[in-house]
Amino acid sequence: MDLESQAQIKKIVEENGKENTIVVLGASDVEGSEIAAETLTSGDPSFAGPLAGVSLDLPVYHIFEPEVMEAIPKEIYDRNVEMIRMTVDTEEVAKKFKAIRLASIKKWNV
Amino acid sequence: MFKNKNVIVVGERDGVPGPAIAECLQAAGANVIFKTTECFV
């Protein structure tokens, strides 16, 4: 994930706290999405950016997930997302992101 | 799901860009506090 974005997100969370804050990603490839999600939950896996070793543990969603799609007015979602969504295995995205959120919750309930 | 939530948007140039996601989420009642469009290539 871009180092500048990491720095800005870190600053926002430090200033505002993480209560009531969630993340929504839009990467088209599952692997890239997973890396971004990991960066914003457990920290930068490449250890190169400002979020290296920083666990923000923000709830991370993907714009392709069915529950996200259902929350957005259909005509706006169709105009902005649907064309790209049709080219992606959305079931795989939904499965991966549910697992990422579950792992984050489990970490704090151990 | 998004009503009155603060949302950080990380879009992608070859996927869904940040402003497109932000428009969707604002229509769902979210407060977008940060948006960016990354290029993973």
Backbone of each chain as nested JSON, in Angstrom:
{
  "chains": [
    {"id": "A", "residues": [
      {"number": 1, "name": "MET", "atoms": {"N": [0.833, -1.194, 0.0], "CA": [0.0, 0.0, 0.0], "C": [0.872, 1.249, 0.0]}},
      {"number": 2, "name": "ASP", "atoms": {"N": [0.44, 2.252, -0.735], "CA": [1.171, 3.505, -0.879], "C": [1.602, 4.08, 0.479]}},
      {"number": 3, "name": "LEU", "atoms": {"N": [2.876, 4.469, 0.574], "CA": [3.413, 4.928, 1.869], "C": [2.74, 6.223, 2.334]}},
      {"number": 4, "name": "GLU", "atoms": {"N": [2.443, 7.102, 1.374], "CA": [1.78, 8.369, 1.706], "C": [0.381, 8.119, 2.273]}},
      {"number": 5, "name": "SER", "atoms": {"N": [-0.337, 7.182, 1.662], "CA": [-1.679, 6.834, 2.163], "C": [-1.587, 6.249, 3.573]}},
      {"number": 6, "name": "GLN", "atoms": {"N": [-0.602, 5.382, 3.772], "CA": [-0.414, 4.805, 5.115], "C": [-0.215, 5.905, 6.152]}},
      {"number": 7, "name": "ALA", "atoms": {"N": [0.636, 6.874, 5.815], "CA": [0.925, 7.966, 6.747], "C": [-0.335, 8.781, 7.046]}},
      {"number": 8, "name": "GLN", "atoms": {"N": [-1.112, 9.052, 6.007], "CA": [-2.321, 9.868, 6.196], "C": [-3.374, 9.123, 7.021]}},
      {"number": 9, "name": "ILE", "atoms": {"N": [-3.548, 7.838, 6.738], "CA": [-4.536, 7.046, 7.482], "C": [-4.112, 6.911, 8.939]}},
      {"number": 10, "name": "LYS", "atoms": {"N": [-2.832, 6.683, 9.168], "CA": [-2.316, 6.585, 10.543], "C": [-2.621, 7.868, 11.316]}},
      {"number": 11, "name": "LYS", "atoms": {"N": [-2.369, 9.003, 10.659], "CA": [-2.599, 10.306, 11.297], "C": [-4.088, 10.5, 11.617]}},
      {"number": 12, "name": "ILE", "atoms": {"N": [-4.946, 10.158, 10.662], "CA": [-6.404, 10.304, 10.869], "C": [-6.867, 9.471, 12.059]}},
      {"number": 13, "name": "VAL", "atoms": {"N": [-6.389, 8.229, 12.139], "CA": [-6.807, 7.35, 13.242], "C": [-6.251, 7.859, 14.574]}},
      {"number": 14, "name": "GLU", "atoms": {"N": [-5.034, 8.348, 14.557], "CA": [-4.448, 8.9, 15.8], "C": [-5.251, 10.11, 16.288]}},
      {"number": 15, "name": "GLU", "atoms": {"N": [-5.687, 10.927, 15.353], "CA": [-6.41, 12.156, 15.718], "C": [-7.869, 11.909, 16.101]}},
      {"number": 16, "name": "ASN", "atoms": {"N": [-8.516, 10.974, 15.379], "CA": [-9.963, 10.773, 15.57], "C": [-10.329, 9.504, 16.322]}},
      {"number": 17, "name": "GLY", "atoms": {"N": [-9.361, 8.621, 16.546], "CA": [-9.673, 7.318, 17.13], "C": [-10.264, 6.406, 16.076]}},
      {"number": 18, "name": "LYS", "atoms": {"N": [-10.43, 5.122, 16.435], "CA": [-10.95, 4.197, 15.415], "C": [-12.389, 3.793, 15.656]}},
      {"number": 19, "name": "GLU", "atoms": {"N": [-12.995, 4.307, 16.744], "CA": [-14.395, 4.006, 16.983], "C": [-15.229, 4.599, 15.842]}},
      {"number": 20, "name": "ASN", "atoms": {"N": [-16.204, 3.862, 15.409], "CA": [-17.123, 4.339, 14.373], "C": [-16.45, 4.527, 13.007]}},
      {"number": 21, "name": "THR", "atoms": {"N": [-15.247, 3.953, 12.852], "CA": [-14.515, 4.115, 11.587], "C": [-14.343, 2.768, 10.893]}},
      {"number": 22, "name": "ILE", "atoms": {"N": [-14.647, 2.73, 9.611], "CA": [-14.423, 1.519, 8.83], "C": [-13.695, 1.873, 7.531]}},
      {"number": 23, "name": "VAL", "atoms": {"N": [-13.178, 0.843, 6.883], "CA": [-12.44, 1.023, 5.636], "C": [-13.177, 0.296, 4.515]}},
      {"number": 24, "name": "VAL", "atoms": {"N": [-13.221, 0.907, 3.34], "CA": [-13.768, 0.222, 2.163], "C": [-12.723, 0.275, 1.049]}},
      {"number": 25, "name": "LEU", "atoms": {"N": [-12.401, -0.907, 0.513], "CA": [-11.399, -1.023, -0.542], "C": [-12.051, -1.236, -1.905]}},
      {"number": 26, "name": "GLY", "atoms": {"N": [-11.267, -0.953, -2.951], "CA": [-11.82, -1.103, -4.299], "C": [-10.894, -1.778, -5.289]}},
      {"number": 27, "name": "ALA", "atoms": {"N": [-9.852, -2.459, -4.796], "CA": [-8.907, -3.11, -5.714], "C": [-9.605, -4.234, -6.47]}},
      {"number": 28, "name": "SER", "atoms": {"N": [-9.215, -4.422, -7.737], "CA": [-9.887, -5.428, -8.552], "C": [-9.296, -6.82, -8.378]}},
      {"number": 29, "name": "ASP", "atoms": {"N": [-8.058, -6.9, -7.881], "CA": [-7.501, -8.239, -7.673], "C": [-7.53, -8.594, -6.191]}},
      {"number": 30, "name": "VAL", "atoms": {"N": [-7.84, -9.85, -5.948], "CA": [-8.043, -10.311, -4.57], "C": [-6.752, -10.19, -3.751]}},
      {"number": 31, "name": "GLU", "atoms": {"N": [-5.625, -10.525, -4.378], "CA": [-4.359, -10.496, -3.649], "C": [-4.008, -9.074, -3.186]}},
      {"number": 32, "name": "GLY", "atoms": {"N": [-4.17, -8.112, -4.096], "CA": [-3.9, -6.716, -3.75], "C": [-4.814, -6.234, -2.634]}},
      {"number": 33, "name": "SER", "atoms": {"N": [-6.072, -6.665, -2.683], "CA": [-7.034, -6.295, -1.642], "C": [-6.629, -6.868, -0.3]}},
      {"number": 34, "name": "GLU", "atoms": {"N": [-6.17, -8.107, -0.322], "CA": [-5.777, -8.761, 0.933], "C": [-4.592, -8.044, 1.575]}},
      {"number": 35, "name": "ILE", "atoms": {"N": [-3.645, -7.611, 0.741], "CA": [-2.468, -6.914, 1.278], "C": [-2.882, -5.58, 1.898]}},
      {"number": 36, "name": "ALA", "atoms": {"N": [-3.757, -4.853, 1.21], "CA": [-4.24, -3.578, 1.754], "C": [-5.008, -3.806, 3.057]}},
      {"number": 37, "name": "ALA", "atoms": {"N": [-5.843, -4.865, 3.072], "CA": [-6.61, -5.174, 4.286], "C": [-5.675, -5.527, 5.44]}},
      {"number": 38, "name": "GLU", "atoms": {"N": [-4.658, -6.316, 5.141], "CA": [-3.695, -6.694, 6.192], "C": [-2.974, -5.464, 6.738]}},
      {"number": 39, "name": "THR", "atoms": {"N": [-2.616, -4.551, 5.821], "CA": [-1.916, -3.328, 6.228], "C": [-2.761, -2.523, 7.214]}},
      {"number": 40, "name": "LEU", "atoms": {"N": [-4.081, -2.498, 6.988], "CA": [-4.962, -1.667, 7.822], "C": [-5.517, -2.404, 9.041]}},
      {"number": 41, "name": "THR", "atoms": {"N": [-5.159, -3.675, 9.186], "CA": [-5.555, -4.407, 10.398], "C": [-4.317, -4.747, 11.231]}},
      {"number": 42, "name": "SER", "atoms": {"N": [-3.408, -5.558, 10.661], "CA": [-2.24, -6.01, 11.433], "C": [-1.004, -5.131, 11.259]}},
      {"number": 43, "name": "GLY", "atoms": {"N": [-0.955, -4.346, 10.209], "CA": [0.225, -3.53, 9.929], "C": [0.815, -3.867, 8.57]}},
      {"number": 44, "name": "ASP", "atoms": {"N": [1.7, -3.03, 8.095], "CA": [2.297, -3.182, 6.763], "C": [3.133, -4.459, 6.683]}},
      {"number": 45, "name": "PRO", "atoms": {"N": [2.704, -5.46, 5.878], "CA": [3.46, -6.714, 5.813], "C": [4.839, -6.562, 5.172]}},
      {"number": 46, "name": "SER", "atoms": {"N": [5.058, -5.485, 4.439], "CA": [6.379, -5.285, 3.815], "C": [7.338, -4.58, 4.771]}},
      {"number": 47, "name": "PHE", "atoms": {"N": [6.837, -4.126, 5.896], "CA": [7.619, -3.392, 6.903], "C": [8.329, -2.171, 6.316]}},
      {"number": 48, "name": "ALA", "atoms": {"N": [7.773, -1.597, 5.256], "CA": [8.403, -0.449, 4.604], "C": [7.72, 0.865, 4.963]}},
      {"number": 49, "name": "GLY", "atoms": {"N": [6.452, 0.81, 5.335], "CA": [5.685, 2.046, 5.511], "C": [5.439, 2.426, 6.953]}},
      {"number": 50, "name": "PRO", "atoms": {"N": [4.792, 3.564, 7.16], "CA": [4.491, 4.058, 8.504], "C": [3.61, 3.113, 9.322]}},
      {"number": 51, "name": "LEU", "atoms": {"N": [2.917, 2.183, 8.687], "CA": [2.066, 1.243, 9.435], "C": [2.786, -0.077, 9.747]}},
      {"number": 52, "name": "ALA", "atoms": {"N": [4.097, -0.139, 9.502], "CA": [4.86, -1.333, 9.88], "C": [4.788, -1.499, 11.397]}},
      {"number": 53, "name": "GLY", "atoms": {"N": [4.322, -2.654, 11.833], "CA": [4.228, -2.938, 13.264], "C": [3.086, -2.213, 13.963]}},
      {"number": 54, "name": "VAL", "atoms": {"N": [2.215, -1.563, 13.206], "CA": [1.087, -0.821, 13.795], "C": [-0.221, -1.559, 13.476]}},
      {"number": 55, "name": "SER", "atoms": {"N": [-0.896, -2.037, 14.521], "CA": [-2.173, -2.743, 14.304], "C": [-3.332, -1.774, 14.47]}},
      {"number": 56, "name": "LEU", "atoms": {"N": [-3.842, -1.273, 13.371], "CA": [-4.989, -0.357, 13.469], "C": [-6.276, -1.13, 13.763]}},
      {"number": 57, "name": "ASP", "atoms": {"N": [-6.322, -2.392, 13.308], "CA": [-7.496, -3.254, 13.52], "C": [-8.804, -2.599, 13.104]}},
      {"number": 58, "name": "LEU", "atoms": {"N": [-8.776, -1.895, 12.002], "CA": [-10.011, -1.286, 11.482], "C": [-10.836, -2.364, 10.773]}},
      {"number": 59, "name": "PRO", "atoms": {"N": [-12.153, -2.329, 10.902], "CA": [-12.971, -3.263, 10.12], "C": [-12.848, -2.916, 8.633]}},
      {"number": 60, "name": "VAL", "atoms": {"N": [-12.459, -3.896, 7.829], "CA": [-12.206, -3.636, 6.407], "C": [-13.224, -4.377, 5.545]}},
      {"number": 61, "name": "TYR", "atoms": {"N": [-13.859, -3.64, 4.652], "CA": [-14.824, -4.209, 3.71], "C": [-14.349, -3.953, 2.291]}},
      {"number": 62, "name": "HIS", "atoms": {"N": [-14.903, -4.715, 1.355], "CA": [-14.62, -4.492, -0.057], "C": [-15.905, -4.037, -0.745]}},
      {"number": 63, "name": "ILE", "atoms": {"N": [-15.774, -3.119, -1.661], "CA": [-16.946, -2.56, -2.355], "C": [-17.711, -3.656, -3.131]}},
      {"number": 64, "name": "PHE", "atoms": {"N": [-17.063, -4.786, -3.409], "CA": [-17.73, -5.873, -4.133], "C": [-18.538, -6.804, -3.231]}},
      {"number": 65, "name": "GLU", "atoms": {"N": [-18.427, -6.668, -1.914], "CA": [-19.143, -7.575, -1.017], "C": [-20.657, -7.319, -1.102]}},
      {"number": 66, "name": "PRO", "atoms": {"N": [-21.453, -8.404, -1.068], "CA": [-22.91, -8.259, -1.214], "C": [-23.525, -7.319, -0.172]}},
      {"number": 67, "name": "GLU", "atoms": {"N": [-23.073, -7.393, 1.088], "CA": [-23.678, -6.541, 2.125], "C": [-23.373, -5.058, 1.888]}},
      {"number": 68, "name": "VAL", "atoms": {"N": [-22.224, -4.777, 1.279], "CA": [-21.882, -3.39, 0.936], "C": [-22.763, -2.928, -0.23]}},
      {"number": 69, "name": "MET", "atoms": {"N": [-22.878, -3.786, -1.228], "CA": [-23.698, -3.469, -2.406], "C": [-25.147, -3.174, -2.001]}},
      {"number": 70, "name": "GLU", "atoms": {"N": [-25.672, -3.996, -1.085], "CA": [-27.075, -3.838, -0.67], "C": [-27.326, -2.532, 0.081]}},
      {"number": 71, "name": "ALA", "atoms": {"N": [-26.278, -1.961, 0.68], "CA": [-26.439, -0.736, 1.474], "C": [-26.43, 0.534, 0.615]}},
      {"number": 72, "name": "ILE", "atoms": {"N": [-26.089, 0.373, -0.668], "CA": [-25.92, 1.536, -1.561], "C": [-27.083, 1.597, -2.555]}},
      {"number": 73, "name": "PRO", "atoms": {"N": [-27.65, 2.794, -2.8], "CA": [-28.72, 2.893, -3.802], "C": [-28.28, 2.279, -5.141]}},
      {"number": 74, "name": "LYS", "atoms": {"N": [-29.151, 1.423, -5.685], "CA": [-28.768, 0.6, -6.842], "C": [-28.254, 1.41, -8.032]}},
      {"number": 75, "name": "GLU", "atoms": {"N": [-28.922, 2.515, -8.353], "CA": [-28.497, 3.233, -9.565], "C": [-27.106, 3.855, -9.388]}},
      {"number": 76, "name": "ILE", "atoms": {"N": [-26.784, 4.239, -8.177], "CA": [-25.452, 4.824, -7.929], "C": [-24.391, 3.724, -7.947]}},
      {"number": 77, "name": "TYR", "atoms": {"N": [-24.712, 2.579, -7.351], "CA": [-23.775, 1.443, -7.361], "C": [-23.542, 0.974, -8.805]}},
      {"number": 78, "name": "ASP", "atoms": {"N": [-24.61, 0.834, -9.558], "CA": [-24.487, 0.364, -10.944], "C": [-23.614, 1.302, -11.774]}},
      {"number": 79, "name": "ARG", "atoms": {"N": [-23.799, 2.604, -11.588], "CA": [-23.043, 3.585, -12.371], "C": [-21.551, 3.563, -12.046]}},
      {"number": 80, "name": "ASN", "atoms": {"N": [-21.218, 3.343, -10.778], "CA": [-19.824, 3.464, -10.344], "C": [-19.055, 2.142, -10.248]}},
      {"number": 81, "name": "VAL", "atoms": {"N": [-19.763, 1.044, -10.004], "CA": [-19.071, -0.194, -9.632], "C": [-19.423, -1.404, -10.502]}},
      {"number": 82, "name": "GLU", "atoms": {"N": [-20.662, -1.521, -10.933], "CA": [-21.159, -2.783, -11.478], "C": [-20.338, -3.334, -12.645]}},
      {"number": 83, "name": "MET", "atoms": {"N": [-19.887, -2.454, -13.548], "CA": [-19.12, -2.922, -14.709], "C": [-17.845, -3.654, -14.285]}},
      {"number": 84, "name": "ILE", "atoms": {"N": [-17.167, -3.124, -13.282], "CA": [-15.913, -3.741, -12.827], "C": [-16.229, -4.987, -11.998]}},
      {"number": 85, "name": "ARG", "atoms": {"N": [-17.315, -4.916, -11.226], "CA": [-17.699, -6.033, -10.359], "C": [-17.966, -7.295, -11.18]}},
      {"number": 86, "name": "MET", "atoms": {"N": [-18.501, -7.122, -12.38], "CA": [-18.842, -8.271, -13.208], "C": [-17.616, -9.065, -13.64]}},
      {"number": 87, "name": "THR", "atoms": {"N": [-16.429, -8.459, -13.573], "CA": [-15.21, -9.141, -14.036], "C": [-14.467, -9.842, -12.899]}},
      {"number": 88, "name": "VAL", "atoms": {"N": [-15.011, -9.781, -11.688], "CA": [-14.294, -10.273, -10.512], "C": [-15.063, -11.417, -9.859]}},
      {"number": 89, "name": "ASP", "atoms": {"N": [-14.329, -12.353, -9.246], "CA": [-14.95, -13.438, -8.483], "C": [-15.381, -12.861, -7.126]}},
      {"number": 90, "name": "THR", "atoms": {"N": [-16.592, -12.335, -7.085], "CA": [-17.044, -11.618, -5.877], "C": [-17.271, -12.56, -4.69]}},
      {"number": 91, "name": "GLU", "atoms": {"N": [-17.578, -13.827, -4.977], "CA": [-17.751, -14.793, -3.873], "C": [-16.436, -14.985, -3.133]}},
      {"number": 92, "name": "GLU", "atoms": {"N": [-15.346, -15.052, -3.906], "CA": [-14.024, -15.217, -3.286], "C": [-13.676, -13.979, -2.451]}},
      {"number": 93, "name": "VAL", "atoms": {"N": [-13.968, -12.797, -3.013], "CA": [-13.695, -11.552, -2.281], "C": [-14.472, -11.539, -0.962]}},
      {"number": 94, "name": "ALA", "atoms": {"N": [-15.761, -11.883, -1.026], "CA": [-16.597, -11.872, 0.176], "C": [-16.063, -12.847, 1.217]}},
      {"number": 95, "name": "LYS", "atoms": {"N": [-15.665, -14.038, 0.765], "CA": [-15.143, -15.069, 1.682], "C": [-13.869, -14.577, 2.373]}},
      {"number": 96, "name": "LYS", "atoms": {"N": [-12.961, -14.029, 1.581], "CA": [-11.672, -13.566, 2.129], "C": [-11.875, -12.438, 3.138]}},
      {"number": 97, "name": "PHE", "atoms": {"N": [-12.748, -11.483, 2.806], "CA": [-12.908, -10.326, 3.689], "C": [-13.649, -10.687, 4.976]}},
      {"number": 98, "name": "LYS", "atoms": {"N": [-14.56, -11.639, 4.886], "CA": [-15.215, -12.116, 6.118], "C": [-14.171, -12.75, 7.027]}},
      {"number": 99, "name": "ALA", "atoms": {"N": [-13.269, -13.528, 6.433], "CA": [-12.219, -14.202, 7.211], "C": [-11.275, -13.177, 7.847]}},
      {"number": 100, "name": "ILE", "atoms": {"N": [-10.947, -12.135, 7.111], "CA": [-10.043, -11.096, 7.64], "C": [-10.69, -10.409, 8.844]}},
      {"number": 101, "name": "ARG", "atoms": {"N": [-11.989, -10.071, 8.731], "CA": [-12.673, -9.392, 9.85], "C": [-12.81, -10.317, 11.049]}},
      {"number": 102, "name": "LEU", "atoms": {"N": [-13.089, -11.582, 10.783], "CA": [-13.233, -12.559, 11.857], "C": [-11.906, -12.733, 12.601]}},
      {"number": 103, "name": "ALA", "atoms": {"N": [-10.807, -12.81, 11.855], "CA": [-9.483, -12.978, 12.47], "C": [-9.166, -11.786, 13.356]}},
      {"number": 104, "name": "SER", "atoms": {"N": [-9.554, -10.611, 12.905], "CA": [-9.299, -9.387, 13.677], "C": [-10.101, -9.389, 14.985]}},
      {"number": 105, "name": "ILE", "atoms": {"N": [-11.355, -9.849, 14.916], "CA": [-12.194, -9.915, 16.115], "C": [-11.643, -10.961, 17.082]}},
      {"number": 106, "name": "LYS", "atoms": {"N": [-11.265, -12.13, 16.539], "CA": [-10.763, -13.229, 17.384], "C": [-9.516, -12.814, 18.146]}},
      {"number": 107, "name": "LYS", "atoms": {"N": [-8.673, -12.025, 17.485], "CA": [-7.419, -11.586, 18.095], "C": [-7.678, -10.886, 19.425]}},
      {"number": 108, "name": "TRP", "atoms": {"N": [-8.766, -10.12, 19.474], "CA": [-9.051, -9.349, 20.686], "C": [-9.909, -10.091, 21.69]}},
      {"number": 109, "name": "ASN", "atoms": {"N": [-10.478, -11.237, 21.269], "CA": [-11.32, -12.003, 22.187], "C": [-10.603, -13.204, 22.79]}},
      {"number": 110, "name": "VAL", "atoms": {"N": [-9.313, -13.367, 22.49], "CA": [-8.551, -14.525, 23.012], "C": [-8.36, -14.371, 24.513]}}
    ]},
    {"id": "B", "residues": [
      {"number": 1, "name": "MET", "atoms": {"N": [-25.912, 0.259, 7.445], "CA": [-24.523, -0.217, 7.592], "C": [-23.505, 0.947, 7.618]}},
      {"number": 2, "name": "PHE", "atoms": {"N": [-23.759, 1.965, 6.773], "CA": [-22.804, 3.077, 6.686], "C": [-23.309, 4.378, 7.298]}},
      {"number": 3, "name": "LYS", "atoms": {"N": [-24.54, 4.405, 7.723], "CA": [-25.128, 5.65, 8.229], "C": [-24.318, 6.191, 9.404]}},
      {"number": 4, "name": "ASN", "atoms": {"N": [-23.849, 7.442, 9.245], "CA": [-23.083, 8.148, 10.285], "C": [-21.75, 7.485, 10.641]}},
      {"number": 5, "name": "LYS", "atoms": {"N": [-21.271, 6.593, 9.794], "CA": [-19.951, 5.989, 10.027], "C": [-18.888, 6.837, 9.34]}},
      {"number": 6, "name": "ASN", "atoms": {"N": [-17.732, 6.914, 9.968], "CA": [-16.586, 7.53, 9.313], "C": [-15.926, 6.467, 8.44]}},
      {"number": 7, "name": "VAL", "atoms": {"N": [-15.73, 6.793, 7.185], "CA": [-15.202, 5.773, 6.269], "C": [-13.914, 6.252, 5.601]}},
      {"number": 8, "name": "ILE", "atoms": {"N": [-12.949, 5.35, 5.605], "CA": [-11.685, 5.56, 4.881], "C": [-11.781, 4.752, 3.593]}},
      {"number": 9, "name": "VAL", "atoms": {"N": [-11.602, 5.414, 2.46], "CA": [-11.765, 4.764, 1.16], "C": [-10.401, 4.603, 0.477]}},
      {"number": 10, "name": "VAL", "atoms": {"N": [-10.085, 3.362, 0.122], "CA": [-8.85, 3.107, -0.619], "C": [-9.245, 2.437, -1.935]}},
      {"number": 11, "name": "GLY", "atoms": {"N": [-9.394, 3.254, -2.969], "CA": [-9.753, 2.739, -4.287], "C": [-8.515, 2.341, -5.067]}},
      {"number": 12, "name": "GLU", "atoms": {"N": [-8.753, 1.852, -6.285], "CA": [-7.625, 1.432, -7.117], "C": [-7.863, 1.865, -8.549]}},
      {"number": 13, "name": "ARG", "atoms": {"N": [-6.795, 2.287, -9.2], "CA": [-6.912, 2.797, -10.565], "C": [-7.485, 1.742, -11.527]}},
      {"number": 14, "name": "ASP", "atoms": {"N": [-7.041, 0.491, -11.378], "CA": [-7.521, -0.569, -12.266], "C": [-8.75, -1.292, -11.716]}},
      {"number": 15, "name": "GLY", "atoms": {"N": [-9.22, -0.867, -10.565], "CA": [-10.434, -1.433, -9.988], "C": [-11.485, -0.344, -9.912]}},
      {"number": 16, "name": "VAL", "atoms": {"N": [-11.942, -0.076, -8.695], "CA": [-12.899, 1.012, -8.498], "C": [-12.141, 2.185, -7.85]}},
      {"number": 17, "name": "PRO", "atoms": {"N": [-12.071, 3.335, -8.518], "CA": [-11.322, 4.482, -7.979], "C": [-11.974, 5.05, -6.714]}},
      {"number": 18, "name": "GLY", "atoms": {"N": [-11.152, 5.731, -5.901], "CA": [-11.633, 6.303, -4.64], "C": [-12.87, 7.176, -4.776]}},
      {"number": 19, "name": "PRO", "atoms": {"N": [-12.914, 8.132, -5.708], "CA": [-14.088, 9.011, -5.804], "C": [-15.384, 8.253, -6.126]}},
      {"number": 20, "name": "ALA", "atoms": {"N": [-15.285, 7.167, -6.913], "CA": [-16.475, 6.369, -7.249], "C": [-17.008, 5.661, -6.002]}},
      {"number": 21, "name": "ILE", "atoms": {"N": [-16.091, 5.108, -5.2], "CA": [-16.504, 4.439, -3.954], "C": [-17.101, 5.476, -3.001]}},
      {"number": 22, "name": "ALA", "atoms": {"N": [-16.431, 6.636, -2.915], "CA": [-16.911, 7.696, -2.009], "C": [-18.326, 8.133, -2.383]}},
      {"number": 23, "name": "GLU", "atoms": {"N": [-18.598, 8.264, -3.663], "CA": [-19.953, 8.664, -4.096], "C": [-20.987, 7.636, -3.641]}},
      {"number": 24, "name": "CYS", "atoms": {"N": [-20.648, 6.36, -3.786], "CA": [-21.557, 5.28, -3.358], "C": [-21.822, 5.35, -1.857]}},
      {"number": 25, "name": "LEU", "atoms": {"N": [-20.747, 5.505, -1.096], "CA": [-20.884, 5.441, 0.365], "C": [-21.589, 6.677, 0.925]}},
      {"number": 26, "name": "GLN", "atoms": {"N": [-21.322, 7.821, 0.311], "CA": [-22.02, 9.039, 0.753], "C": [-23.521, 8.907, 0.495]}},
      {"number": 27, "name": "ALA", "atoms": {"N": [-23.867, 8.26, -0.606], "CA": [-25.289, 8.032, -0.905], "C": [-25.918, 7.079, 0.108]}},
      {"number": 28, "name": "ALA", "atoms": {"N": [-25.064, 6.259, 0.754], "CA": [-25.554, 5.318, 1.773], "C": [-25.5, 5.942, 3.169]}},
      {"number": 29, "name": "GLY", "atoms": {"N": [-25.128, 7.22, 3.249], "CA": [-25.145, 7.922, 4.537], "C": [-23.825, 7.994, 5.27]}},
      {"number": 30, "name": "ALA", "atoms": {"N": [-22.733, 7.567, 4.618], "CA": [-21.427, 7.563, 5.281], "C": [-20.781, 8.944, 5.257]}},
      {"number": 31, "name": "ASN", "atoms": {"N": [-19.893, 9.149, 6.225], "CA": [-19.08, 10.349, 6.277], "C": [-17.672, 9.953, 5.812]}},
      {"number": 32, "name": "VAL", "atoms": {"N": [-17.332, 10.267, 4.571], "CA": [-16.02, 9.868, 4.031], "C": [-14.952, 10.816, 4.56]}},
      {"number": 33, "name": "ILE", "atoms": {"N": [-14.047, 10.292, 5.393], "CA": [-13.038, 11.159, 6.018], "C": [-11.698, 11.122, 5.288]}},
      {"number": 34, "name": "PHE", "atoms": {"N": [-11.535, 10.14, 4.407], "CA": [-10.301, 10.067, 3.617], "C": [-10.576, 9.221, 2.384]}},
      {"number": 35, "name": "LYS", "atoms": {"N": [-10.081, 9.671, 1.248], "CA": [-10.185, 8.821, 0.049], "C": [-8.926, 8.953, -0.795]}},
      {"number": 36, "name": "THR", "atoms": {"N": [-8.538, 7.822, -1.357], "CA": [-7.368, 7.816, -2.222], "C": [-7.588, 6.783, -3.323]}},
      {"number": 37, "name": "THR", "atoms": {"N": [-6.813, 6.926, -4.396], "CA": [-6.834, 5.933, -5.471], "C": [-5.414, 5.44, -5.664]}},
      {"number": 38, "name": "GLU", "atoms": {"N": [-5.214, 4.156, -5.387], "CA": [-3.88, 3.587, -5.469], "C": [-3.625, 2.974, -6.834]}},
      {"number": 39, "name": "CYS", "atoms": {"N": [-2.356, 2.81, -7.135], "CA": [-1.958, 2.105, -8.345], "C": [-1.008, 1.009, -7.917]}},
      {"number": 40, "name": "PHE", "atoms": {"N": [-1.47, -0.25, -7.983], "CA": [-0.651, -1.353, -7.476], "C": [0.334, -1.885, -8.509]}},
      {"number": 41, "name": "VAL", "atoms": {"N": [0.277, -1.348, -9.73], "CA": [1.187, -1.865, -10.773], "C": [2.583, -1.303, -10.569]}}
    ]}
  ]
}
